[in-house]
């Protein structure tokens, strides 16, 4: 029964793996609910600030604020790449990196250089492995995004845009659609005028007029930075919700596959055990007939 013992060892090994994947699935389910709630609460503020900034960018063209200026020629672009710190979440990171690398390749074919800020260790490792220019990064962000961990890398990129060292900034992340679907997204963060609200936004034949206190310049300088930070924070919240949903689905599939593997191994074990018993009975009958 040496073969039977080997099969039993495999069954115990798969059962242990199944326990781990089941536990990870339950943890991801719990975290997903929290990240979805955080994402839902952050969206109204981010969308409202996005709408106001879109109006301001269209109606105030003589503000003199570097972050609201559009650069005519594109010689260098920046990317804010948001990925997860951990794996085991299906093709989530692979899909984002595929979209990101396709855009980078397109710019490189045009002779445009890139500078990248990585939020998440998976994107950082991927960029370093192929030799892309990473100027700043933030890893080990945890399950709850904290704005203070993002300010350093983001400020580095925004200052380069203000100094005209970068002419456009893209934001790349995984957008949460529902539990079973997460899609890679790429938005133009700067210039702000190119980051439109969407085709579903109501069109108005009238322009927008705002009153500023104390001055328009002071309000715009403060609001533009809050706007950029809120957009990145919202994207990070979406990415974390997508990560937990993808991990929950992946771990559930792994748990189910482990259950199927256990059933098949038990069937093989029972067949080998039955064959061994049949062989022993045949030997006993043959010995008795010989006597």
WOQUIMO-V44339 format. One line per field, one symbol per residue. ss: DSSP state (H for helix, E for strand, L for the rest). psi: psi as a letter, one per 20 degrees, with the letter a starting at -180 (. if undefined). burial: 1 if it has 9 or more other ideal C-beta (glycine too) atoms within 8 Angstrom, else 0. A space follows every 10 residues. Layout:
ss=???
psi=???
burial=???
This chain:
ss=LHHHHHHHHH HHHHHHHHHH HHHHHHHHHH HHHHHHHHHH HHHHHHHHHH HHHHHHHHHL LLLLLHHHLL LLLLLEEEEE EELLLLLLLL LHHHHHHHHH HHHHHHHHHL LLEEEEEEEL HHHHHHHHHL LLLEEEEELL LLLLLLHHHH HHHHHHHHHH HHLLLLLEEE EEEEEEEELL EEEEEEEEEE LHHHLLLLLL LLLLLLLLLL LLLLLHHHHH HHHHHHHHHH HHHHHHHHHH HHHHHHHHHH HHHHHHHHHH HHHHHHHHHH HHHHHHHHHH HHHHHHHHHH L
psi=khghhgghgh ghghgghhhg hgghghghgg hhhghggggh hhgggghghg gghgghhhin ikhjphijqp pgqohpqqpo ooarhrbklb kghhgghggg hghghgghhj kprqppppop hghghgghhj kqnohqrorl iaiopphhii gghghgghhh ghjkipiqpq ppropogahi ppppqpqogp qhhimrhrhi ppqpiqrqpq ppphqhgggg hghhghgghh gggghhgghh hhghghhggg hghhgghhgh hggghhgggh ghghhgghgg ggggghghhh .
burial=0001001101 1001101100 1101100110 1101110110 0110011011 1111111011 0010101100 1000011111 1111100010 0110111111 1011001100 0101111111 1111011100 0101111110 1000100011 1111011101 1000011111 1111110000 0101111111 1100100000 0000000000 0100011111 1011111111 1111111111 1111111111 1101100110 1100110110 0110010000 0000000000 0
